[in-house]
Amino acid sequence: NAGVMQNPRHLVRRRGQEARLRCSPMKGHSHVYWYRQLPEEGLKFMVYLQKENIIDESGMPKERFSAEFPKEGPSILRIQQVVRGDSAAYFCASSSSGVGYNEQFFGPGTRLTVL
Amino acid sequence: AQSVAQPEDQVNVAEGNPLTVKCTYSVSGNPYLFWYVQYPNRGLQFLLKYITGDNLVKGSYGFEAEFNKSQTSFHLKKPSALVSDSALYFCAVRAGNRDDKIIFGKGTRLHILP
């Protein structure tokens, strides 16, 4: 039973390029969450999605960042025109429902480095 | 607004001794509380959670946590530490409302000294 999958594990981009991060939730999970982790800091919530819907994007910068979770395929976090400050580890998590007591299962993360 | 505080950036414990990693929270309504562990270059792994019922919750790898409503705390404990417990530990809280996001603390780095 595969867990949450993220790819790529490491991504290097030059300033101004686009970064596209993919997340496949656990089988049977339809709720996906994206977080950003900076060195020596905790996880910062970015966005919460269900299939074809964005439920909460309050933690995502309004410019350059977007997320989707299509009916088919993985969830995508897209960062356009990356800057050095975007360098971080980006984690995806999934849960079976949005009910508050359900734990989230995390992927291994994508480490983005912007040169 | 929801918040979580982990007052210690780092905790050092000798192997075999009991360990405690502290967490306090602030949330309107009943809280759902979680502990996660993160090993280097890995994602977070779920350890345990409190929803309702017994204040002492038992989880993976011998860890347990005690919910204290009056002190709004949810400290993580283990009776006898192992070197392999060395990792980054995150406390998290979610209000008892559907679709509310989980708020994570900044994390506490646990060092178990051999």
Interface residues (C-beta under 8 A of the other chain):
Chain A: V4 Q6 Y33 Y35 E41 G42 L43 K44 F45 Y48 I55 D56 S58 G59 F91 A93 G98 V99 G100 Y101 E103 Q104 F105 F106 G107 P108 G109 R111
Chain B: Y32 F34 Y36 N41 R42 G43 L44 Q45 F46 K49 I51 F90 R94 A95 G96 N97 R98 D99 D100 K101 I102 I103 F104 G105 K106 G107
